[in-house]
Amino acid sequence: MTLTQANTTALTREALAAMDASDPLASFKEQFYIPQGVLYFDGNSLGAVPKTVEGRLQKAITEEWGNGLVRSWNTAGWYEMPRRLGNKIARLIGADDGEVVVADSTSVNLFKVLAAGVKLNPNRRVILSEPDNFPTDLYMAQGLIQLLGSDHELVLKPANEIMGAIDENTALVMLTHVNYRTGAMHDMNAITAQAHAKGALVIWDLAHSAGALPVDLTGANADFAIGCGYKYLNGGPGAPAFVYVAKRHQPNFSQPLAGWMGHNKPFAFDWKYEPAEGIGRYLAGTQAVLSMTALECGVDVMLEADMVQIREKSLTMADLFIQLVEQRCGSFGLELVTPTDGSIRGSQVSYSHPQGFPIMQALVTTGVIGDYREPNILRFGFTPLYVSFTDIWDTVAILADILQKRTWERPEFQRRGNVT
């Protein structure tokens, strides 16, 4: 279901309410805590709380930790959690069992696969990325190069020049599948194929893809991927991340963070490191059981939904949002920076505006929660399991009112906290 210019123009709030009534995903909203009066468009930064989390964590605390104590590593399945949950996430990103493990943070997992990829391509010295990649990805590459103390180099090219920049010196191509600022989406299949044709490997950051749109790592013949658990997977703030390593690469390198949980026999307590078989070697330290428990609740909700329906609704909501903003806010200086072509767009819509920060702060005080990214980006994420079509109508109406009345000029909306 995709809206056209013609039928968008004719839409009313009542028409959108009818779309909500026929939405096959509508019932999922009841599985999340959404505060009364809040229109939440920031699930691409922090997902909402699944209602199952509270009870599940209470059980983990009182029964498993409280009564089971250390025995629960065996009796409650704590030890197996990283692989078990990894296999669940694999179903959301087109991977096989044994190719995904949940551990650590996105940044730490990226460091692991960056090191692995460089080791697998020892005669090449270039890590290729784009300047608008998420900063932590670039920082991790810079840190690895500094640690290696070699002539490795991080080369940055604009997104539209990546394909042509892959050559015989490229060891790794490191890209975020969906751009965090603009929502523009790379062609995973084409870039991976081009990299392989030139002898390079590819790392995909799925932070804004996993749980938001269909991903097929197997179909793309991907090498490595990483992603976070707290955005579209609704795992909670600081939720553990995941790492994907294609089975063909797993035996060839033991990642550099050789922690005991990545050992082949961790409870043998041998002084010499021996990497675990398969994806388990990408573990390092002891897993955060309570955080991983919360993440599993979010992943289980995602597995109940149809990813094709999620993608269809996301595209429709974004099309609707773009058209309504153009109609109601077009004269107030908002500039669309997200592709209008849904085939190359993730699950967000972003606008630039010289006063982007105070405008977003004014929105938040009304209960419309999006987010802001430097230098001037207002970002609205679409999470189809708990955002409705009437939410979009109401949000655009509030945005138009703020712009028309210049509410954002109030002094309190100019002040910045530690997190923007």
N, C-alpha and C positions, 0 to 999 in steps of 0.2 A: 504494500500500500504506500504509494508515493503521491504527495499532493502536487498539483499543477498550479501555475500562476492563477489560472481562471477560478478553480474551485476554492483556492485559498482566499481570494478576494471576497467570495460569497460567504465565507464561514462566519458563524456567530458563536458566542459562548455556548448556546444551547446545542448547536451542531457538534461542538467538541465534547459536550457532555454525553451526547449520543455515541460518539466514537469511544469514549471511556466505557460506556455501558456494554459495548460489543467487543471490547479489547480482551483477547484471550489471556493476557498477562495481568489483568486488573486485580485478580485475587491475591497476587503476590504482595501487594502493598500491605496487606494485613499481617504479613510475616515480619514486618519491620517496625521499629519504634520511630515515628516521625512526630516531633512535638506539634501540638495544636497551634495552628496559625503560621507554621513554617512551610515555605516552598523551597525545597532543597535541591539545588543545582550544583552541588560540590562533591558529589559521589566520586568524581574523578580525582579528588584529593583525599577524601576520607569517606568511605562508605558508611551507610546507616547501620544501626545495630539490629541484627536479626533477633527476634524475640526469643529464640531458643537459647541464646547465649547465656542469659542470666541463670536459668535452671541448670544448664550443662556445667557452667563454671561452679555453681554451688555444689553440684555433685562431685566435681573434681576436687573441690576444696575440703568438703566435709567427709565424703566417703573415701575417695581415693587417697588424697593427701592426709586427711584427718585420721581415718581409721586404718587405711591400708599402709600408710607411711611408706617406707622404702620398698615394701613388698610390691607396691603398685607399678614399679618398673616392669614387673612380669605380669602381675594379675590384671592390671588395667590397660595394658598395651602401650605404656608410655615409650618403651624402647623402640617399638616399631613405628611410632607416629610419623617420623620424617618420610619414610618410604610409603607408608599407607596413604598419607595425605598427598604425597607427590603423585601417586598413581591416580588419585581423584582429580587433581589439577591437570594431569596429562590428558584426561578426557575433554577438558575445556580448550586445550591448545593443540589438539591434533597430534599428540605424542603417544607412544606405547608405554605399557607398564615397564618399569625399570629404567625409564629415561628421565624422570623428574624426581627431585628430592627437595623437601622443604627444610630450609636452614638459614640462619643468620639474616643479614639484611641484603637488599638489592646491591648495594655498593660492594659489600664483601664478596658476594657471589660473582659479581662482575670481575673483581680482581682475580678470582680463581680461574675463570674461563679465559680472561685476557692472558694470564700466564700460561695456561694450557695451550692456547692457540699460538702464541709466540714460539713455544717449545716445539710444536708440531710443524712449524714453518721456519726452521732455524736459519735458513740462508736468505731470508727476507727481512727487511728492516722497517717497513712502513705500517703503521696503524692508521687506517683511513676513516675519517668521520666527517661530521659537518659542524660548523660553528654554532648552530642553533640546537645541537643535541643537548639533552639535559646535563647541566653542569657536572653533577657527580660522576657521570660516565667519563667525561673528559678529564676530570681530576684523577680518577682511578688510572686512566691510561698514562697520564703525566707521572703519577707516583710510581707506576711499574717501570717506566722508562728510566726514571731517576734511580730506582733501586738496582736495575740491571747495570747501570753505569756503562752502557754500550752506545752504539751509534743508532739505536732505534729512534724513530721519529714519529710524532703524531702530526698527520697532515689533515687539514680541514678544508673541505670544498663545499660550496653551496649544494643544496639537495639535488638540484637539476644537473649538477656536474659529477655526481658520484659515479655513475655508470662509466663515464669516459675516463675517470681518474684511476680506475682499477688497472694495474699493470703488473709486470713481472717483479716489481719491488714490493708489492703489497702482500704483507703477511696476513693481516686481518682487516675486515671491514666491520666497523662497530656503529650500529645505528639503532635509534629508537623507532619502532615500527610506526607509532602515531606520535607526531610532534606535540610536546606538552603545551606549547604556547598556542599554536595555530590549529591543531587538530588535523593537519595534513598527514596523509598516510603514504608510506613508501610501498612500492610494489615488491613484496617480499620474494615472490617467485623469480621475477626478472633479475633483481639484484643478486640473489643467491646464485642463480645460474651463471650470470656474468662473472661473478667472483670465482666460481669453481672453474669456469673456462680459462681463467687467467691464473689458476693455481692458488687462489687465496681462500681463506675461510671467513665465515661471517658470524658475528654475534648480534642477536636481536634482543633489544630491550622491549619487553611486552608490558611495561607498566601501565600503558593506556590502551592496551588491547585485550589482555586476558580478562574474560568475563564481560567484555563490552561488545565484542564482535567475533565472528568465527575466525579461528586461526588454525592453520593446518601445517604444522612444522614438518610432519612426515611428507606431505605432498610437496612442500617447498624444498625438500632435501636439506633442511637446515642443519647446521653444525652445532651451534650453541645458542641458548636463550636464557634470559633471566627475567624476573618480574617480581612485583611486590604483592603483598597480601592484603593491604589496607584500603585499596581503592575499590575497583569493581567487584573484588572478591569479598568485601565487607568483613575483613578479619579484625578490625579494630586498630587504634593508633599504634604504630610501631609493630604491627603484626609481622611474623616471620615472612621471609621472601622464599622464592623457589629458583632452582637452577635446572636447566635442561641440557643434557649432553647426549647427542646421538650415539646409539650403541656402538657404531663403528669407531668412535673416538675413545670410548671409555677405557679400553685396555692399554692405551698407548701413553698415558701420562698420569701421574699422581699429582694432584694439584698442590700448590706450595704451602697451603695452610694445613700442615700435617697434624691435625688434632686427633685425640684418642678415639672419637666417635667415627673417624674415617679409617681407623685401623681395621685390618681383617679380623683380628681377635682382640677387641678392646679390653676384655676382662682376663686376658692372659697376662696383662701388665708387663709385656716384654719391652725392654728398653729400646729395641730397634724397630723403626717404623716399617710396617708392611701394609700397603694400601688394600682396602677392602675390594672385593670384586664388584664390578659394575658401578652404578650410580652412587653407591654408598661411599665411595672414596671421595666424593665431593662434600661430605660432612666434615665438620671440624670439631667444635666443642659440643658440650651437652645442650640438648634442645631446651627451649623455654616452654615447658609443658603447658602452663596455663594459657599463654599467648597462642600456642598452637591449637589448643582445645577450642578457643574462641574462633580461630580461623577456620577450623573444620566445620563449625556451624555455618559460617558464611558460604563456604564451598558447597556444602550439602544443599543449601537453598538454590545456588546457581545450577547444580546438577538436576534439579527438578524442572527447570525451565528449558524451553526450546530455544537454542541459540539463534536459529534462523528467525524466529519470531522476535527475539530481542533486537536483532539487527534491523529487521523491517520497521519495528516501532521506533527505534532510535533514528533511523533515516527520516521517517515521517515527522517526528517531533522536531528534528533540526530544520527540515524544510519549512515547517510551519513557523518556527521561531524566526528564521531569517526573513520570511515574507512579512510577518507581523511587525517585526522591528523596522523593516523598510517602510511599511505603510505608516506606522505611528511615530517613529523616531528618526525618520530619514533626514530631517532638517536640523538635527542637533549635533552633528559632527561625529557620529559613530561611523567607523570605517571597518567593514567586514574583512577579517584576515584569514578566515577559514574557507576552504574550497566549497563552492556551491555544488560541485559534482560529488554526489554521495559515494561514488566508487573509490574516491581517493580521500575520503574524510573519515575520521574516527567518530567517537560518540560525544563530541563537544562542538560548541560554536563560540568563537572568540571575536571580539571587536577591539579596535584601538581607539583611544580618545585621549586628548591631552590631559584631561582630568579623570582618567580612569580610576585612580585610587579612591578619591573622595566619592565618586559616583557609586562605586561598589560598597563603600562604607554606608552610604545613605540607603542603598538597597537592603543591606543586612539589617539595619534598624527597623525596617518594615516587615522583616521576617523572610525576605527573599535572600537566600544564602547562595551566592556564587563565590568566585574568588578573583584575585588580582595577581597578575604576573608582570614583572618589569619588562620593558620600560613603561608601558601604558596599556596593558591588555586586561580587559574584562573577559573572564572566562566562565562559560555556562556549560556544565556537564549534564548529559542526559543518561540517566540510569533507569531504563524502562521498567524495572520491577517495582519501583516506587514513585515514579514521576508520571503524572497524568497529563492528558491533553489540556484539560482546563487549568492545570497548574501553569502551563505555558501562556495561555491567554491572560491569566491574572498577572503573571510576572511582567509581561510586556506592557500591560496597562500601568503597573506601578512604575516601571522604568520610564515610560513616557511622561508620567506625572512628575517624576523627579527631575527629568531633563527640562520640561516646560517651566517648572517653578524654580529651577536652579537651586533646589534644596541642597545639593552637594556643596554649595558655597559656605555652609555653616561651619564655624571653626572646629567643632568636634569631629568633623569628617576629614580634617586635614591631618590629624594626629595618627602616627604610625606606631603599632606595637612591634614586638620582636618578630612576630609571624604575620606576614601580609597575605 
